[in-house]
Amino acid sequence: MSEQARLDLQRRQRLGMVEAIWGEHKTAAQIAPILVRLQASGEPALATRVDEAKAIAVAELLAADGATAALVPQLQHHPEARGLSLGDPLPPRPELGHVVVLSGGTSDLPVAAEAQLALHWHGIASELLLDVGVAGLHRLLNQLERLRPAKVLIACAGMEGALPTVLAGLMPQPVIGVPVSVGYGVSAGGQAALHGMLASCAPGLAVVNIDNGYGAAMAALRILSSGAAAAS
């Protein structure tokens, strides 16, 4: 297997987060050795945007190599999140608190699940709250008490992307908006949701790029880690 990538194995020491592999535009032959090298270096090994066919191809490559065949049982595909991992995540860090990941609808699940997987991989507890979009506002209002203990809220929404604005107007925690490429016509692959979130009238709403569940999770991790450092 080829070893072309230059890995950032000190990222966790610098930033508190591990390097994740962007899998969508990499081949299985590129992903497999990176996962192996990350795990061999003592770093959690996670690839994002990996579909089932590519995950199977990675497993076959590992199985065909005598030096890596024993790792195949540790390889796990996370279909909802479109992630591929090798080995174990970082140990739980309950002292940092937990995150709630919300979605406007079930169509936003892949992005929300990616955020939750990335948090889990860094030892951050989280829960998923689906289908609380503003088209039925009572669904969200009925869940506000459940949200209060969370340290950070990640809100994934397509269409006009209103959910993060509503949340940021109701809840005091940091809210991270994730525009999702779901919606008809002028939704334009998440552009309408992105522009709506960026133009939000709720002060302090943070917004990541379209479908960037992983980036939202890392923003939440920075917030949690900074809060813990300030409290110590």
ZIDATA-V119818 format. One record per pair of residues at least 12 apart in sequence whose ideal C-beta (glycine too) atoms are under 7 Angstrom apart, sorted by the first residue. I is the first residue (numbers start at 1). J is the second residue. If there is no record, write none. Layout:
i/j
I/J
I/J
//
This chain:
i/j
1/29
1/32
1/33
1/61
1/65
2/29
2/30
2/33
3/33
3/37
4/30
5/34
7/19
7/34
7/37
7/38
9/41
9/43
12/43
16/221
16/225
17/122
17/218
17/221
18/43
18/44
20/46
20/47
20/48
20/214
21/34
21/35
21/46
21/47
21/48
22/48
22/49
23/47
23/48
23/49
23/50
23/54
23/84
24/49
28/54
28/57
28/58
28/61
29/61
31/47
31/50
31/58
32/58
32/61
32/62
35/47
35/86
36/68
36/71
39/86
39/87
44/87
44/89
44/90
44/121
45/85
45/86
45/87
46/83
46/85
46/121
47/83
47/84
48/82
48/83
48/114
48/214
49/82
50/82
50/83
50/84
51/82
52/77
52/79
55/77
55/84
58/75
58/84
59/72
59/75
62/75
71/86
74/86
74/87
78/117
80/109
80/110
80/113
81/110
81/113
81/114
81/116
81/117
82/110
82/114
83/114
83/117
85/121
89/120
89/121
89/123
90/121
90/122
90/123
91/123
92/123
92/125
93/123
93/124
94/125
95/228
96/124
96/224
96/225
96/228
97/151
97/224
98/125
98/126
98/150
98/151
99/119
99/124
99/126
99/150
99/151
99/152
99/154
99/220
100/126
100/127
100/129
100/147
100/150
100/153
101/115
101/116
101/126
101/128
101/154
102/129
102/132
102/153
102/154
102/155
102/156
102/163
103/130
103/131
103/156
103/157
104/133
104/156
104/157
104/158
104/159
104/163
105/131
105/133
106/130
106/131
107/158
107/182
108/156
108/157
108/158
108/180
108/182
109/130
111/156
111/178
111/180
111/211
111/213
112/128
112/156
112/213
114/213
114/214
115/154
115/178
115/213
115/214
115/216
115/217
116/128
118/213
118/214
118/217
118/218
119/217
119/220
122/221
124/221
124/224
129/143
133/157
133/163
134/162
134/163
134/166
140/166
144/170
147/171
150/173
151/173
151/224
151/227
152/173
152/174
152/176
152/220
152/223
152/224
153/167
153/171
153/173
153/175
154/176
154/178
154/216
154/220
155/167
155/175
155/177
155/178
156/178
156/180
156/213
157/179
157/180
157/193
158/180
158/181
158/182
158/183
158/187
158/190
158/193
159/182
159/183
159/187
159/193
160/192
160/193
160/196
161/177
161/179
161/192
161/193
161/194
161/196
161/197
162/196
164/177
164/197
164/200
164/205
165/197
165/200
165/201
165/202
165/205
168/200
168/202
168/204
168/205
169/202
174/206
174/223
175/205
176/206
176/208
176/216
176/219
176/220
177/197
177/205
177/206
177/207
178/208
178/212
178/213
178/216
179/193
179/194
179/197
179/210
180/193
180/211
181/210
181/211
190/210
190/211
194/210
206/219
//
